[in-house]
């Protein structure tokens, strides 16, 4: 039996779509809309034995599953992605052969690589293809991407990657019945009472973009929280989809015409009011958004870094800038924690936090 909590219900809902390629000896490429829970949903699917047995029956006990999610990599490179589970491609191949020799099968789940440089993404696809070539019936690739327009372009120059996609699926956002449960459980969690009208408004604004739905509940009555999360989601949306959404807001047409617009319909996000409601925000300068969230001390640090790009700002100076936050002497550990919070605010505002580079034991540099 699949558990009745909402996470399990959501995992169960998507399980047939994700697991069917494995069931039939195939691989699949799945396209998700940003903020819809891709990583957590797939982790829940592969962690739930009841869901696996329901879909794969006896095959469940013969599966070796490895998951490599790019956002956990130390650096946004193919090597960094691979090191999440293996020292090298050779070690990965060796481990796969060992599993196959036992009569078992391999599932390699990959995702969160859309923000890697294109060269690195291509390298990852080549690794996946090499792995698949070992045994196409007993090695299964589950590749998760946000950027279908990019995939379509890549196939024109690398048609061999089509072998990764026996199944190619657009993953639709959560249906109404499960979205109702999701909203109900999270509103209780955050101590909010929502009537049918407010629930309907929330669904019309953010649909199945779960990150936005949850943040809207968590920060109910405080626009700043949802604005920050909206910006994070927006910056993850492929440019082609952004342009289509902006055009839809301007023209107010409800019937999709282009291929890109029809893909947004498949996702279930074509006419969400949240994009219309936050349109001005989405077009605004990220620094204006950042200014709303920084403390006075963080703002001083921001100005110091950006006024001196490429220059090492020593930790002693950072301590001097941030000390008023506590009124006490800051330890080096406390400085690192404060800078970590600062990085998160940069990211939420749509500013590349990787521009803030750490020189271990010395200080920080804002990239030119």
Secondary structure, DSSP 8 states (H G I E B T S, - for coil): ----SHHHHHHHHHHHHHHHHHHTT--EEEE--TTS-HHHHHHHHHH-HHHHHHHHGGGGGGEEEEEEEGGGSSSSSHHHHHTTT-SSHHHHHHHHHHHHHTT-EEEEEEE--TTS-HHHHHHHHHHHHHHHTT-TTTEEEEEEES-HHHHHHHHHH-GGGGGG-SEEEE-----HHHHHHHHHHHHHHTT----HHHHHHHHHHHTT-HHHHHHHHHTTT-HHHHHHHHHHHHHHS-HHHHHHHHHHHHH---S--SHHHHHHHHHT-TT-HHHHHTHHHHHS-HHHHHHHH--HHHHHHHHHHHHTTT-EEEHHHHHHHHGGGTSS---HHHHHHHHHHHHHHHHHTT--GGGEEEETTTEEEE--
